[in-house]
């Protein structure tokens, strides 16, 4: 299994590097999506022009998002010599079929909304401190005692771990495999076989591929953004922060695409083995 996982990741990486035109196009779409999201968040709703900008960005962001997902699952689904593997035809094919990914994602989005609602019902109160602080007696000359450490809020830890498991692993992995099945088999067959796809999504192989990808598009960018420059200075810190955010954004994008490509490659191998 480990050998197959490594082979799938390696094949996805080689295809992503060799098809550099598609990689650049995906990067361009990604930057446009980030810019549109920034304009939406920074534009105050006051004038007619600003309302129009908000309406356009509301439509652009999800469309570009699903077009990128379509390109990410399609660049491994075809032979390198096929037209769909080239940059522009790949984007056109993804643009025509992005609505299928939207439809197959609706149950996942609804489930995510339900889980957010249910988890929001869990009280966020912390466990009360079991011991009272020791008071010093006036005139005794004793040194003030150290504060008693607070007991760990295991309920809060459990809720945080559950949130990460559901929204960081389970739901994204389910959505990705549904997208791949939709791109390979069509929307109708993907819906009919959704239960099989979801069952296979959490097999050891796909789960290991996703966890490897999570290091690339999750942990490494997080650690990168948290780094601080050894030389102090406002200009240096601002400049390094800008570079860190840019590199982290690119790592998130291509780490995610590599993960989708490796999962697609594994599904291709499983289909060929039947």
Phi, psi and omega in degrees: 000317181299319180296319179293322178296314179297321179296320179294317178295318179296319179295320179295321180293317179296319179293322180293322180286317182292326179266060188291335178296317178293324179297317178294322179294319177297318178298318178298316177297322180297316179294322176297319179297317178296320178296318179296320178296321178296317179297321179295318182285332185265348183274124177277135180282100182220313184252170178296320179298319179292325175296320178296318178299317179297318180296319180294314182293326177299325179278322186292315187301307180294326179297310180297321179303311183285333174295318177297318179297320178297318178294324182292325180271344181267337185291343175257352188275350184234161177294150182302332182275354182285155181298326185293341180278346177281160193297300186294312176300326177296318178293318180297316178298319179291324179293322179291328186252010183296331183295332178295321177293325177297314182297314182291340181273345185303313178300324179293317179296319179295319177296320178298317178298318180295319180293321176299318179296315182291318179292332177292342178280346180286126181296141183263012181292146180268161178291136181293150180291134187280333184241144177275150178291141181283128180271142177276144179269129182298133175084003181276338180079008180282149176286149180296131182292156176291146179296140179289128181295143179288138176293151181291133176277086184294332177293318177295321177298317180296319180295317179297317179296321179294319178298316179295318181297317184285309188269344179260337184233302191295303184293315177298319180294321177296315181297316182299314182292329174292322176298316181296317179297322179294317179293326183276319191249347186095162186294316183299310180294325179295321178292317180297323184257021183300321182296322177292319179298315180294323179296317181285342182298330186254022170291160184304320182298301178301323180294320179293320177300316181294320180294323175296316178296326180299327175296322184283314184262359181239295187289311183298313176299324179297314179293325181294316181294330182281353180290146178240142183292141179291335179262125183277153180150139185298314182296319180295316182294318179294317179296316180293322179298319178297317179294318180298316180296320179295313180295320179297319179297320179292321178296320178299314182297303187284334172294321178291316180296319178298321178296313179297321179295318179294320177294322176296316179299321178295319177296323178297318180294320179293321178292323179290332182283344182283000000 
